[in-house]
Amino acid sequence: MTMMDKFSSDSDIAMFEEIQTAGTSFEHADVVSNDAAMSFADPLEIWESEQTRPAYFSVSGEMTTSLSDSFDHYIGPCMQHPFLPQADIKAKQFARIKYLVEMAYADIPVYRDKYIAAGFHPSDLTCEADIDLIPIITKPELVAAFPGRCINPRYAMEDLFPTRSSGSSGQTLLIRVDPDAIVTDTIQGVRQFALQSGLKYGPADLLTHVYTVPWWFPSIGGAYPGAFISSVIPPERVAKHLKDLAPKILSCYPSNLESLLPYADEFKSSLMLAVTHSEYSAPAARKAAAKKLGVPVLDEYSSEEATRIALELPCGHYHVCEDSVRLDIVDPVTLAPQVKGQSGLAVITNLLNEAMPFIRYMQGDCITEPARPDACGISWKQLESIDGRMNDAFINAYGRMIPAGSVLDITYRWMFDCGINLAQFEIIQKAHDVVEARFIPGAGVDENVIVGSVGHLEDLLGLCLEHKVKVQAKVMASFPAKTGKRRPIRREI
Ligand SMILES: [Zn+2]
């Protein structure tokens, strides 16, 4: 099955006027690409040191051609998808999940054994509501099954794209992705920035990732070029590289963006959009960064297992990318569908990857779906908030979970209210009513002023936890170096 079969839709779908306009510019992509190919002939990769350049998988010429061909066929339906009637989106999603479940049951031992043990059979899937019947799979189960019992035997290992997920659990899951999934994911990336930029993103616009490794493809046949700057380079020099590259879109971890803000004046003039991803970021912090950069700063909620899960769009909502992923939100205890308006655990089904399927996989993040979604031109499911990792949530004396996002928002409130600037901080729950605040003061900030304002932090936390909270403030010279996602909010009880 090709990617186009998976996603093709009727050509007579009514489209929004903007999308038709966007479609016109996408059709001309190959024309523009010839010029763009001249200036972006070599991948724009900035490592500064060979020692930080890892050995990584590179794509074949055949794949590069396949990407360009697929783009021409798929970009139209891809751009239309978020505007389809919800019933059509659900129907396509259900058909795709049924296909993946049947395939996994037939060919992939970790799923087959699990489904048999749970008394579940693919024929139980008769309508969308039945998706809730599919047993949930966890990271430790897939770690134990890798590679023999979770990789699709239809693929040769050497044809697959390697990646990995580490995350806060400290447990690393190796992942393999099939070429069709990578191609689709790349094209959906163009759509991401088109949607997030309010359809301003065009084929000649440079995107720059400040990240660990570059994306698989440096461009799509020369169009939509992407540059890469290694995130281990100190922010002062990253800012200089950004000034030289002059990208339209900057994509990075929220913590990297934060570190670049003192140098914003140097590089911000070329930008039309900045996107944060991979780590939790507070809406208040994105707003502050947007003010400093003079362009929107929008979030991408994604994971290695699921690819893009949801995008923050100019309409002000997070919308689930419903042709990349199916997102279910479940009660943390019963694993039944969570009541709308209440935070629950994210369970994802990756709709792209057939080589190592993720079907109803426990993602571990806490998410809230709105009780009443706003009216919006985008049909994709709306999310009210992404509340951080489950094990980062605080727990009050009555057993209620307080999402890490709320705690992070309180921390920002405290900083804004007291006019203090922290270079780095960690907020750790030590007991139901004891919280440790570790921080490195920002440049020129008197640490006594911060310590003196801790009472306000106690008041804010007390409001949120619904009882008195004692805050122990600790001034730090530095935090121990960490790899992977930073967890400034965590619970140690
Ligand atoms: Zn919306």
Residues whose N, C-alpha, C, O or C-beta is under 5 A from the ligand:
A	BS01	ZN	C315 H317 C376 I378
